[in-house]
Amino acid sequence: MSPATFTAMCSANAPTPRRWDGTSTRSPRSRSLRVDADSPTRLVRSAQPGRCPDCGNRVDWPPRTDGDVRPAGLHPHELPAAAVPALSPWHVSSGIAHPAHDGTPWCRIPHTVLCPARRAPAALTPQLTALRRHLALHTRSLINNGTLTTPAAPPTERTETCRPARPITRLLGIHYIASHPIGAIQCVAQTRQRHRCTRPVLDDQAPHGTWTLLPTALPSHRPLSLPTDRMAVYDLTHLAFAEQLRWRHQHCPDHATSSAADLARTEWEPFDPRLQHQHIHQRLPHGARKQHHGA
């Protein structure tokens, strides 16, 4: 037998290094997520985890296909389709959430159905009731160790009028409506630990916008009669273009010029006074006449 044949036989029969339980000692090579240079967005679709601001439990935020520009907040784990009510199943395909069942034995469910901070739906199966109880225990542990603060009492009617929960903003010459108060708009960029940045877009060291009363900008043949022709707007158009672009990209000052990817979609929606007239406020936020920053 030639030396080459003997070496080949030994190499073929050589055992693969194993641990005591039979698993391989070779770990797969880890790959970091990247964003292609020609991508129209810096959003990393496969890494959009987050936590519910009300209960502190994990939530996945994939983009959706039902016409809503806001991402879908889904429970991070699949559930048996038989345990999910007929109106609640979702499925995720290629990172996109679809509000329907795909015919498999498993499906996803909106977090709002299980959120212990919300009122439980009337028709909950025993499996979902047990899962909701488990999430409630986790919420209680977060509150006990100080990780999650209990929500404050609901504001009065005057407080809601003076501090919009969904403020209207004028940015780059366009009116947008935000999903959170001005001071609570969170940066969407990814940190070095691959988590979403927790800093707000509003920063004390950066220029602020100004609350002002502007026309609702309805056409003369408007089909909807509004209670007022003026509305409170957080105006950012007097800021530099780069600063307005930072707000539009929903980045904190540290990520304004960073090449880090985005872990969530921006929460700006084009404002339509005919469809979103319930968010129009006639009064400026409390103290806006004296302070030129967001309330």
Secondary structure as GFF3:
##gff-version 3
##sequence-region A 1 295
A	DSSP	alpha_helix	3	13	.	.	.	ID=ss1
A	DSSP	beta_strand	49	51	.	.	.	ID=ss2
A	DSSP	beta_strand	58	60	.	.	.	ID=ss3
A	DSSP	beta_strand	79	80	.	.	.	ID=ss4
A	DSSP	three_ten_helix	81	83	.	.	.	ID=ss5
A	DSSP	beta_strand	91	93	.	.	.	ID=ss6
A	DSSP	beta_strand	96	98	.	.	.	ID=ss7
A	DSSP	beta_strand	106	107	.	.	.	ID=ss8
A	DSSP	alpha_helix	111	114	.	.	.	ID=ss9
A	DSSP	alpha_helix	126	144	.	.	.	ID=ss10
A	DSSP	alpha_helix	157	162	.	.	.	ID=ss11
A	DSSP	beta_strand	168	171	.	.	.	ID=ss12
A	DSSP	beta_strand	174	177	.	.	.	ID=ss13
A	DSSP	three_ten_helix	182	184	.	.	.	ID=ss14
A	DSSP	beta_strand	210	215	.	.	.	ID=ss15
A	DSSP	beta_strand	230	235	.	.	.	ID=ss16
A	DSSP	alpha_helix	241	249	.	.	.	ID=ss17
A	DSSP	three_ten_helix	253	255	.	.	.	ID=ss18
A	DSSP	beta_strand	269	270	.	.	.	ID=ss19
A	DSSP	three_ten_helix	277	279	.	.	.	ID=ss20
###
